[in-house]
Amino acid sequence: MSKKIFIKRRVVNSNINTSVYNGTVTSIGATFDRSGKTNTGLTYEEEKKIMPRILGLTKENTEFDRKVQEYFTNLTIRVVWEEPYPLEIGVDKDGDPINPTDYVKYKFALANTQEVVATKAEATGNKRFYIEDPNKEIDAKYDLLKIKKEAFKEFYKLQDNAEKLNMIMSVLGIDIRNLNEKEKDLKIEDYINENPQRFIDVVSDKNLEVKSFIENCITAQVITKIGNTYLDGDIELGKSFDEAVMFLKDKKNSDVFVKLKARLETFKK
């Protein structure tokens, strides 16, 4: 099945006017491992399967290994500024590359970890080249859409459960004070669009009620947070949020929980 990807070049120095790069060519060349062998990017099995088609030699030929090394040592991918370098990296029904030369170049480029990365997001620092995979971008966008749809589905289920929705918002760090119901819905919509998976995780969190309680206690200054430590006066509830949750869930600390709850109710009046 055909699959096209593109090697693109990025500017390392963002302070330079990119117009000076017009028409310039930058090459991806060979890199070497500690033993001095060229990094081909291919597995041993791929070399034996693909390279005979490129070199015109059988893998049994005594010159085969030397010719493979020679091929990759001399291989250069020349990328012109603002002209994506196209490669066909798809495979047929038997798993063989449709275009062996393009497939090899793709693997060879990725083996140059000093300068080449698999995605644009990773192209930072001295990484001068990145791979653009249109299908991967489409898949990523579709996966995000599915997560958003699931998050909104959970949100719609909560329309008649204002109490749980308030708990969720407090755990998400959304200040619900002075917000009417329409404003709350809009806040949730914004949050889901930015971080749908986090919303889903909080909705399904078995400790949601306790976590919400802690957040509300902090807002009301019923619980004090110093650094990462949670305190009820001189009583340490935990050195982290998760420890504080476990402390208040522990039945032997129910007296502390009841006391905090009473103080929180007083604050709400």
Stockholm file with secondary structure:
# STOCKHOLM 1.0

chainA/1-269         MSKKIFIKRRVVNSNINTSVYNGTVTSIGATFDRSGKTNTGLTYEEEKKIMPRILGLTKENTEFDRKVQEYFTNLTIRVVWEEPYPLEIGVDKDGDPINPTDYVKYKFALANTQEVVATKAEATGNKRFYIEDPNKEIDAKYDLLKIKKEAFKEFYKLQDNAEKLNMIMSVLGIDIRNLNEKEKDLKIEDYINENPQRFIDVVSDKNLEVKSFIENCITAQVITKIGNTYLDGDIELGKSFDEAVMFLKDKKNSDVFVKLKARLETFKK
#=GR chainA/1-269 SS CCCEEEEEECCSCTTSCGGGGTTCEEEECCCBCTTSCBCCCCCHHHHHHHHHHHHTCCTTSTTHHHHHHHHHHHCCEEEETTCCEEEECCBCTTSCBSSHHHHHHHHHHHHCTTTEESSGGGCCTTCCEEEECHHHHHHHHHHHHHHHHHHHHHHHHTTTCHHHHHHHHHHTTCCCTTCCHHHHHHHHHHHHHHCHHHHHHHHTCTTHHHHHHHHHHHHTTSSEEETTEEEETTEEEESSHHHHHHHHHSGGGHHHHHHHHHHHHHHHC
#=GC SS_cons         CCCEEEEEECCSCTTSCGGGGTTCEEEECCCBCTTSCBCCCCCHHHHHHHHHHHHTCCTTSTTHHHHHHHHHHHCCEEEETTCCEEEECCBCTTSCBSSHHHHHHHHHHHHCTTTEESSGGGCCTTCCEEEECHHHHHHHHHHHHHHHHHHHHHHHHTTTCHHHHHHHHHHTTCCCTTCCHHHHHHHHHHHHHHCHHHHHHHHTCTTHHHHHHHHHHHHTTSSEEETTEEEETTEEEESSHHHHHHHHHSGGGHHHHHHHHHHHHHHHC
//
